[in-house]
Amino acid sequence: MILIRKIISLLIATVLISGTVYLGIQSGKDNRFVIWFGIASAIAAPVGIGLFTYAFRGSDREIIQQLAKVPEIERLIEPAKT
C-alpha cells in the first residue's frame, strides 16, 4: 500500500515539475503564459518537490529499526539522557 502511494506521488510530482518547466518555456515564447508560469512556480513546483522527497525518503520507522540493530546505540543513548 505504501509503495503504491509512493509511486503515485512520484507520478504526480513528475507532472507538476514538467508542467512548470513547460510553462516556463512557453512564457519565453508568449507573454500570456508568464502569469501561469508564476503561479506554477509558486505552487505546483514546491508541491512537486515535496512529493519527490516523500517518494524517495525512507520512513522513520525503517530508520529507527535499522538504528536499533546497531550494537553501540545503547552506549550512545546513555550519555544523551544525562
N, C-alpha and C positions, 0 to 999 in steps of 0.2 A: 504494500500500500504506500509506504514511504517512497519507494523507488518510482512509482507512478507519479506521485506529486512532484518529485524532483525532475522527472522527465518533462512533465507539463510545464513546470516553472522554467526549465531551460528553453523550451519552445516559445513560450510567451516572451521571455527575455530577448530571444533572438529576433522575434518580430518587432518588439519595441525599439531595440537598438538599431536594427536595419531600417525601420521606418523613419527614425530620426536622421540617420545618415542620408536616406533617400530625400527627405525634405530639405536637408542641408544642401545637397547637390542641386535640387530643383530651385531652391531660393537663390542660388548663384546665377541661374538662367532667367528666372522670372521673379519679379518683386512681390507677386501675390502670395508666394509661399513663405515669405520671411516671417510673418506673424505665426504661421502654423509651425515653422521650424523653431521659433522661440518658445512656443507652448510645449512642443515635444521635448525640447532641450531642458525645460524647467520641470516637466512632469514625467514624461514617458521614459527618458533616458535614466534618471535616478531609480525609478521603479524597476527598469530592466536590469540595472547593475545590482540592485538588491536581490532580484530573483536569481541572477547568476551566482551571487555569493551563497544564497540558500541552496542552490542546486549542487554546488561543489564543496560546501562546508560539511565537515563531519559532525554528527550530532554530539552534543555534550555528554550524553550517556556513554557513547562509544569511547570518547576520550577518557572519561573517568574510569571505565573498565580497563582500558589499556594502562592507565597510571596505577591502578590497583595491582597489576601484575608485577610492577617494579618492586624489587625487594627493599630498596633503600627508601621507599616512600614513608615508611613509619619513622625512620630516623630523621627525615626532613620535616615531618609534620610536628614532631615533639618540640623542636626549638621555635616553631612558628606559633605554637599555643602559648608560650610564655612571653 
